[in-house]
Amino acid sequence: MKQALLDSDTLSFYFKGNPSVIQKIDSYLLEYGFVHISVITYYELLNGLLFKDARAQLNRFEQFVQLNQVLPINSGIASTAAKIYADLRKNNQVIGHNDVLIGATAIEHDLILITNNTNHFARIPDLSIDNWVG
């Protein structure tokens, strides 16, 4: 399997105890030792946990992040995302900026994006996606 970038919704399913996602992430970790997440995913989950004042979950999430790799946004990702978003706008297929940045991160790092939001991400050309929610 190609290395993966976990989308925000997949991580949410993981932390909520979805058996399919837990099994797939555990298997992936056995093969690769860590997962990739975008700094955008880090922001989205951190923001949600802080808003809920979910301290135990926040602590668990931060421990997870320390064991894995958070990929930052750089100029290559920003450029790819801008091109993707412009094309989506031209075709009336717009998705949120965060999703475009996450998709561009996967493309730039040659990673498969693991998401349950296949409807939105399927609009991005050249993006490999898979759904582990099953």
N, C-alpha and C positions, 0 to 999 in steps of 0.2 A: 504494500500500500504506500502511496505517496504521502509525504508528511502533510500534516493538517493544521489548519487555523480554526479554532473553535469560535463560533459566533456567540453573541450574548445570550440568545435564547437557549442554545445547547448547554451552556454553563448553568443557566438558571434551572434547567431540567436536571442537571447533575446534582446541584445543591438541594433540589427539592426531592431527590431520591428516586428519580425515574430509573427503573431497573435496566432498561435497554441502554440508556445513555451511560449509566455507571459501568455496565459490562463492556461496552465499546471503549470507553475511556481507559478502563483498567487494562484491557487487551492492548490498546495503543501504547500505554505507558510501559508495558512489558517489552514492547518492541523498540520504542524510541527513548524512553526514560523521562520525557517531558513533553508538554504540549505547548503550542504557540497560541497566544491571544494578542489581539490588537490593543494598543493603548486606548482605542475608542471603546472596546469591550470592557476594559478595565474601568474606564470612566463611567460607562453606563451602569455596570453592576455596583460599583462603589457609590455612585450617586443614589441609586435605589435603596441600598442598605443604610446609608446615612439618613436618607429621608425617613425611612421606617424606624430609625434608631434601633436597628437589629444588631446589637452588639455582639452576641454570640456568633451570628452568621457572618458578621463583618470580620471577626477574628479568624474564623474558619476560611473565609475567602482570602484574606491577606496571607495566611499560611500557604494556601494553594498557590497563590501568585508567586510567592518566594521560591517555590519548588519548580516553577515553570518559566517560560520566556515570554515577556511582554515586548511586542514589536512596536517601535515608535513610528510616527509619521515622519517621512523625509521628503525631500523635493521630488524624488522619482515617484513616490506614492501620490503626492499631491498633484503632480502633472497627469498621471494616469487617471486619477479620480476626476480631475477637471474635464478630461476628454470624455470619459464615460458619462459624466453628468450632462455635458453639453449634448452628446448624442441622444441620451435618454429624453432630454427636453425637446429636441428636434422631432422625436418620434412619439411625443406624448406618452412616454412610459416612465415618468419620473418616479424615483424612490428617494428616500431620505438621504441627506448628506452623510450621516453616520454609516448607513449601509453601503454607500458608494465608497467611502474611505476604507471600510472593512474589506469590501470586495477588491479594491485596488491593492490593499496590503497583501491579500492572498495571491493576486496576479504577480505582483512585483517580487514576491518571495517564492514563486512557483509552488504554492501550497494549495491543497484542496480545502475549500471552505465547508465546514460542518455546520449545518443550519437546519432548523425546522421551517424557516421562512423561504422555502424554495420558490414561491411565486415571485417575490421581489428579486431575489438574487439571480434567477434564471434569465432576467432581462439584461444581465451584464455579459456581453460577448467575451469569450476566452476565459471565463471563470468556471473552474471545475467545482461542483458542489456535491455534497452527500448529506443525507439525513439520518442521524443516529437515533431519533426518537422512536421510530418504529412502533 
